[in-house]
Amino acid sequence: MTASSLSFRLAVLFVIIGIAMGIGMAASQNHAIMPAHAHLNLLGWVSLFLFGIYYERRPALDTSRLALIQVWVWSVGTVLLTIAVAALHLGYAAFEPIAAISSLIVLAAMLLFAYFVFRPATSVAPGPTVRMTPAE
């Protein structure tokens, strides 16, 4: 699987969950977890989709293991951060360390992405290439 396809798939999964959270808040008239809802939609939907576009436009990077790792680390951090933010806004102060650690996980994933963006294009190490050929 390429980093772009994983990014797109996870982004869609996260936005579906984010929409369900929004519907749940509206139905219950309890908007306490709105910050978690916002984190999930921004980090899970918007950011992952943008990562997918970036990776898709750079085929050598898209097929690299390091790009896949970046997407997975970002996604795990996003899930943990969303849960921790929701718990904190529901009054569970014990989730503060989880929020802090998951914030650092997301930061680490962004620093890895920044490395991809700022390094020279010629330094992209070729990974296994995924070739799509028309069926004959």
C-alpha positions, 0 to 999 in steps of 0.5 A: 500500500502506498502512503497516499492511499493509506492517507486517503483511506484513513482520512475518510474513516476519520471524517466519518467518525468526526461527522458521527461525533457531531451528529451525536453532540447535536442529538444530545444537545451536549457539545462538551467534546466539540474540541475533540471533534475539531481535532479529529476533523482537522488532524484526521480528515484535513491533514491526512488528505493533504498528506495523501495529495503530497505523497501522490505527487511524489511517487518515489516518496509515496512508495517508501516505508518511511512515508507509511510510518509517518502516516501511521504515527500521525494516525495513532497520535490523532486517535490518542489525542482525540480520545484524550481531549474528549476525556479532558473536556468531560472532566477526566483530568487523568487524561492530561498525560495522554494528551501531552504524549499524543501531542508529542507523537503528532509533532514527531510525525509532522517533523518527519513530514517536514523533513520530506518537504524540506529535503532536496527532491534529488535525495529521495531514496528510491523505494519499491515502485508500484507500477500500474499497467493496463490489463491486456 
